[in-house]
Amino acid sequence: MPFPVDRPRRLRDNPVLRELVRETSLGASDLIYPIFVVPGHRVRRPIPALPGQFHLSPDEAGVLALEFSRAGGRALMLFGLPDSKDETGSPGADPKGPVPTAVRAIKDLVPDLAVITDVCLCEYTSHGHCGLVDGQRVLNDASLPHLAAQALCHARAGADMVAPSDMMDGRVQAIRRLLDDEGLASVPVMAYSAKYASAFYGPFRQAADSTPAFGDRRGYQMDPANRREALLEVDLDLAEGADVVMVKPAGPYLDVIREVRLHTGRPLAAYQVSGEFAMLKHAAAAGALDFRRAAWESLVGIKRAGADLILTYLAPEVLPWL
Ligand code: PBG
């Protein structure tokens, strides 16, 4: 019934009514906090590109995990910066590397916090690509055993879930098979399924020291202009055994999140990436917006689009507001 009978403003009139009819909620168990771990002891070094984020040694990652958990946090995603790099990214599968060491430290201190590990070669290869290279080409099939070995190393250290972000074809299958063969059939895979070749990864590449030495990632990450292709990637990853699928970045790809949400009933994650975080921080620092309201709005928008889980550097800041 049109005006004057229908007046949508009636339900906006006071805070409790607004709360009663709010369609989307944001809770602590929706958030996954990505952190960067480095070798050593007692290291807690600010990352200039990501205000408020740190490079943490495994012991310090444990301390942070405990604080995060006490504040209500439920899950971390770990990225590693190794001591040394090589052509095949083999330091990524070293059980003494920063990620497996941090997984053990965190699980010892806070067993009920979910520890998810990012699986990729770019932090561990001398050339900074997410797979093995032959000249200027990034090889697909030859990269798969190396990714699977890294996932196995993380799972053996006690990771609750492994998350391949490399975008090689067939990597979910390679990881699933190796985990199953090694008696780790119960460790789930969260696939970065629709991962776009995005300019919004800028601050992360400084934080993770993973900028490619030549070329770019457009030969393996998705073209930002494509939406239908995201559904293909999701279907393939699910067929290969992915337990959770992901869209990344999140904010500029809300339509893709929505589309994937309508396409599958499987759990869907979205990654609010480093550039999205940095934009909010810098805009707030310049006085252009209210940080708290803008942060909440950016996350609720991602949930409203259809994500079940959000990877976000905002996690510890927003927890107390939820
Ligand atoms: C590496 C990886 C990247 C991110 C997550 N895993 C960077 C890239 O693909 O270049 C980006 C995360 C962020 O920007 O916050 N495979």
Boltz pocket constraint, residues with backbone or C-beta under 6 A from the ligand:
constraints:
  - pocket:
      binder: B
      contacts: [[A, 118], [A, 119], [A, 120], [A, 122], [A, 130], [A, 165], [A, 166], [A, 200], [A, 201], [A, 202], [A, 203], [A, 204], [A, 205], [A, 210], [A, 217], [A, 272], [A, 273], [A, 274], [A, 275]]
      max_distance: 6.0
